Amino acid sequence: MRSATRSCRGEGPLPCIWVLAGVLSYRLCDRAYECEGCELFHALSGGGSRPGSRKSTAPQSAREFGREATIAWREEQVASHLHHVLRDCPLYLDRYYRPPHFWLETGKDDDLTVGLAGHLLRILHPIDRIVTPDVGLRLDRDQPCGWIARRGMAIPLLMPVSGVVRAVNEAACGDRAGQETGPDDWLFRLQPSEALESVAGLLRGEEMLLWHLDNIRTLKSYLREAVASPSEEALGPLLADGGVRQPGLEDVLGTSRFRELVEAIA
């Protein structure tokens, strides 16, 4: 039986979250992002080693083996969907993140470059349109500054830092139907009117990783529910039914549960 963290149809295993953050050059995750029991995660985050409990060596009954096989199959489905959603979503320990939407990078003349978190773009794919504030507009922190339009949904964007908009990336905004927005695509640049150190809610380094892990846990809980209770609306064709996965999370979870996920994460 293959490991539950291996993706199907040649997509490969999940990279360790510390690889996504650039701390390690190469390491594969063998826990499907269950970082609470990972000694490496706790060692690198300063929490010390937390070894897991020993596995029982008692012989298994046929029923227990079948139950474990079913759980492993479900976890493999969840891990495969996670890989599909989170692939090519790097994390940056040297940037600030303002949950739930933005990353911020300091540039020359202390201007800030603002972009959307990569995992959010992947979860919302396909996106129809991204609307950003106009150049020259001064906005206060937490004031509405745009929205993401997706299949009848409008996800409002709130200003991460007070300031004046200096530039807008027209290529990443506007109509996005049929296009893929990359995790490094910036949306707009602004001249901040407040120091980042004084802005509440900005995350960096380990705090950012913990926020990202919390989003992964939420996503996994929705995927596990969909895999445990498959329906024509919720899952569509599974990998075991012919190797075809629906490309969008809405196709996997169903519209109702997908909208609940978006409200929880975005």
C-alpha positions, 0 to 999 in steps of 0.5 A: 500500500502506498503512503497516504502522503503520496500523490496519485498519477505521478504528481509526487509527494508534498514538500515540507512546509520549511522547504516552501518557506526556503529554510530547507533546500529539499525535504519531503513531507511524510505526514500530509502537513500534520506538523503537530507530531513532526519533530523537525517542525518543533525543532526548527520552530524552537519548540523542541522535540516532541516524539510520537507514540509507539505504534502497536505491534499486536496483530490486526484483525481483518476488520481493523486492517480494512478500516486502516486501509480505508482511512489510508485511501481517504488520506491519500485522496486528501493529500492528492487534492492538497498537492493539487491546490497548494503546488507552486505556492511558496512562502516567504519568511522575509515578507509580512503577511496580512491575513487573510489576503495579502503579502507585503514586501518593502521596496526602494524608497520604503514603498510597499509592494502588495500581492495576494497570498498564493494559497488563496489564489489556488483555492479561489481558482478560477478567478474572473476578475480582480479589482484594485484601488486607483493610482493616487488614492489614499486609503486607511488601513482596513478600508475596502480597497477592491475585491475578487470576483469569482463565479457570482462571488465577491470577496472584499479586499481590505487595505493592509496598511494605510497609504497612497497607491503609487502603481497598479499591476494591470497585467495581474488585475482586471479580467482574469477569466481563463488565466492563472494568477501566479503567487508572485504577481503583485497587485499594487504598490503604495507609499505607506503612511504608518510604520509596519512595526506599528500595524497590528495583525501583520505576520512574519516568520514562524507566526506566518507559518502557523497561520498558513498551517491553520489554513491547511488544517481548515482545508483538510477538514473540508476535503476529509468530509468530502472524501468520507461522504462522496456524492456526485455533487461533492466529488465528481470523478475520483482518482480511483474511478479513472484518474481524473480530478476536477480542477477546482475546489468547488467541483470537489467540495460542492458549491455550498461547502466551498462557499463555507470554506471561502468564508472561513479562509478568505 
